[in-house]
Amino acid sequence: MRIALTYNEKRSTTETEAEFDTRATIDALSARLGRLGHQVTALEVGGLANHSIPRLIDRLRRVAPDVVFDLAEGERGAFREAFYPALFEQLGLACTGSSPSTRALCLDKALACRVVGAAGVAVPGGTVVRSERDLAEFVRHPLEPPWIVKPNYEGSSKGITPASVVDAPALLVDAIRGSLARHPEGVLIEHFVDGLDVAVGWVDGLGWLPAIAYRYERRGRHAVYDYALKHLEPERVRVEIPAELPGEVLTRVQLAATRAFAALGVSGYGRADFRVTPNEVVFLEINPLPSLGDGELFAAAATIGASAEALLACIVRSARPA
């Protein structure tokens, strides 16, 4: 099978490129797909030399892939993760992962929480602020503290630091304004849930992967899995695969994930993130395009006897038809 592997190459450790893939990741994925018998052509969608959409379309026509294994996203905006799958759909190309509409929905954290909450899953209370008018309205009817202030249309903990968690009302307005200045498309203010970070992955053909727990020391009054811990200081995080939690809690996590995936229409593969407290499993977000470079999904699959190649084979087989 001819596969076009579309991606953005990560060339720096800046937040702008946090969700991009390193050349080493792309080479490893290409090799694994090759071992499955596929003919793989890696196509970078970004970069100074390759940013032209007409040029990408021309290259795709020359490759004539049976499937696009898509890891790519656009450069800006709330629709950026949906841009390339929408393009491939219009070109009549089969594509891995969730539909464009699902990717756009999942990137809107507030809307995703509303949809998942309506499906019976616990979610934190939250409000989106896009302007000074929104801010004034929020101040009149605030949520209960503590709060976490974060970009509404970002992933990978971008825009989140220990200072994103606010206890004092006197500090909240400045925190919102500061975040809004950096992310003018919208800032989400949620009630901060103090608990353990737990993620659970799913792959069509493998099913639910064992839950993953992230354990780290608090920096300040609250524990928050921020950008620095995730990308700059990963050695400070103990990634526990499978998560060492009571069976009853793991069952509740999987039930919440099942409802969330169904409500948001995730297909192919994905990962749901939760905060687990002594009393609740609280949904935070779903990533319908989780990293295949950090090894976590592969490590979780390995605990149930599935190799990296087996996981990738399932993703390819579940590609949405043209």
Secondary structure, DSSP 8 states (H G I E B T S, - for coil): -EEEEEE-B--SSSGGGTTSB-HHHHHHHHHHHHHTT-EEEEEE--STTT--HHHHHHHHHHH--SEEEE----SSSTTHHHHHHHHHHHTT--BSSS-HHHHHHHHSHHHHHHHHHHTT-B---EEEE-SHHHHHHHHHS---SSEEEEETT--TTTT--GGGEE--HHHHHHHHHHHHHH-TT-EEEEE---SEEEEEEEETTTEE---EEEE---SSSS----HIIIII-GGG-EEESS----HHHHHHHHHHHHHHHHHHT--SEEEEEEEE-SS-EEEEEEESS--SSSSHHHHHHHTTT--HHHHHHHHHHT-B--
